[in-house]
Amino acid sequence: MKKRVPFEFASRIKYLPPYLFASIDRMKQKAIEKGADLIDLSIGDPDIPTPSLIVNAMKEAVEKPFNHRYPSYEGMLSFREAVARWYKKRFGVKLDPQTEVLSLIGSKEGIGHIPLAFVNPGDTVLVPSPGYPVYSTGTLFAGGRSYTMPLGEENDFLPDFDIIPKKVLLKTKLIFINYPNNPTSAIAPTKFYKEVVKIASKYNIIVCHDASYTEIYYDKEPLSFMQAPNAKDVGIEFHSLSKTYNMTGWRIGFAVGNREVLAGLGKVKTNLDSGVFQAIQEAAIVALGMDNDILSAIRKTYHERRDVLYNGLRKLGMHLIKPKATFYIWVKVPSHFDSMGLVTHMLDKAGVLATPGNGFGETGEGYVRFALTAPVDRIQEAVKRISGIL
Ligand SMILES: *Cc1c(COP(=O)(O)O)cnc(C)c1O
């Protein structure tokens, strides 16, 4: 048979920036094959199991034939009502479950799809750097252009709107923000959210706030963007059950806020997916109504781990900020390394894996991210090993 011409990827995926995490995965596999006792602090995926209350609710729900059929794309009304109750209790914000709550197959699904609903080819989308990579890939898939908002330590890892040229703002359709922030672990004050509402109203920009980490905090409860006056006029907020309830594999999240924006996202979803398995939605209702004790215990676990890693790395003379939220620590690399250099050095010489900051965008160069997704004794061991190689 004649050898055929290779199938060519569409340019929208062909020109994706190289996925740094894939090469780290290869490095990791190699180290494991060589028999390294690897301490993996690179992944934002909780090592703690889903609380049994939720697992048991799922077992019951999966037995019901009613749940075996197509769900509705916007989510069961009972799930959306549970979200509205949780929101009122947690943030004091009232939501109409019929029009101001939309279920998602994980928040990543909604974040990736929202530009398809509102961004035309050539439109500008403001994205933070460092930042969760889906903001810019979702933009790229819609034909939009990402404009980078650098998040620097000098500005508490908040974007500085004053340095964005007016002509960029005039072409901007949508902005992504994310607090508590992955990867920097920064949180945002009320003043910042007010500023976002102001700029979004002035330039008619849709605000998409990724709030995946509001429940992973150490002292004070982080805010919701929706608590800012008039936030609902300009945007939506994404939430996820993944990080809060150790449910990353279950795939359920939700978006709340502006009904026109949610209707646009819903329109994309009706044409691409058929919603979240209802059994998962039923389990999620139980999760959202759960006693705060279970969540406090999860937070306590991260608290202990944070203290061990933060104090340990500080003692080694490393420069880092004590996280107030998220399960990440954002660490400046010593000046004789770059991000990838330090990651490779720690992996080769200490069997400790962290994520290079530049994997989250160029502005992340010069940092590495540690995830607190390993038990305390392993984190202690990691610090000990790093102390021998710096
Ligand atoms: C983990 C994560 C998500 C995605 O969460 P899912 O609900 O599991 O899709 C979204 N945003 C950020 C910043 C994350 O770290």
The ligand as an ORCA input file, in Angstrom:
! r2SCAN-3c Opt
* xyz 0 1
  C      -7.658     22.554     39.697
  C      -7.990     23.855     39.082
  C      -9.114     24.012     38.261
  C      -9.923     22.857     37.720
  O     -10.655     22.187     38.586
  P     -11.721     21.127     38.100
  O     -12.983     21.561     38.725
  O     -11.224     19.819     38.588
  O     -11.811     21.163     36.610
  C      -9.442     25.274     37.827
  N      -8.688     26.334     38.148
  C      -7.588     26.225     38.886
  C      -6.813     27.438     39.194
  C      -7.191     24.979     39.366
  O      -6.061     24.875     40.071
*
